[in-house]
Amino acid sequence: MFDKPQKSYTDILGKTNRIVEGTTLEGNIISQADFRLDGHLIGNFTSKGRLVIGPAGSITGDVHCKTADIEGRFNGKIEVTDLLSIRSKASITGETVVGKLSVEPGADFSASCVMRSGIKNLSDGQSGEKTA
């Protein structure tokens, strides 16, 4: 009668998964929670949360997440449904598909970029897709 929907442990504790500097992973990571990577990932990453690649971190592979904040290196295809923030020391190579994009001066952004606003154009029925 008074049952409330149960929250997951990550919602209750507010925890973030973390791979520390000096660690290299080969394989795929799937996470429901936020994730911080200060080590190296060779493989694919999927999350419904936020991905932070620290200054010493790197990913070689494909990434799908809600938001991403990159200070380290990324090589591959990254799909971010909301905001991709690229910091001044970051190096991005490959393809990006984003909702919003923020690039600080000094960043190495050598990637193709498709921006998806998710808003339909009323005049022609096409989705709001832009290329940069």
C-alpha positions, 0 to 999 in steps of 0.5 A: 500500500505504501510501497515506494519504488526502490532506488538503485545503490548508485542513486542512493550512494551517489557513487562513481565508478573509477579506473585509476591512473596506471591501469589498462583495461582491454574489453568493453565496459557497460555501466549504469552509473557515472564513470571516471577514467584516469587509466586506459581503456582499449575497447568500447564504453556504454553508460546511461550516465556521465563519462569523465576522461581525466588528464592521464586517461585515454580511450581507444574504441567507441563510446555511448553515453549521456554526457562526457567531459574529456581532458585526456585522449580519445580515438574512435567514435563517441556518441553523446546524447547531451553535452560533450565538453572537451577541455584545453589539454584534450586530444580527440581523433575520430568521429563525434555525434553530440547533442551539444558541444563545448571545446576549450581553446587549445584542445586538439579536436581532429574529428568529424562532428554531427550535432543532433538537436532533436528538434524537428524542422516544421517546414520539411519534417527533417530532424535538426541535424547539423554538421560541424 
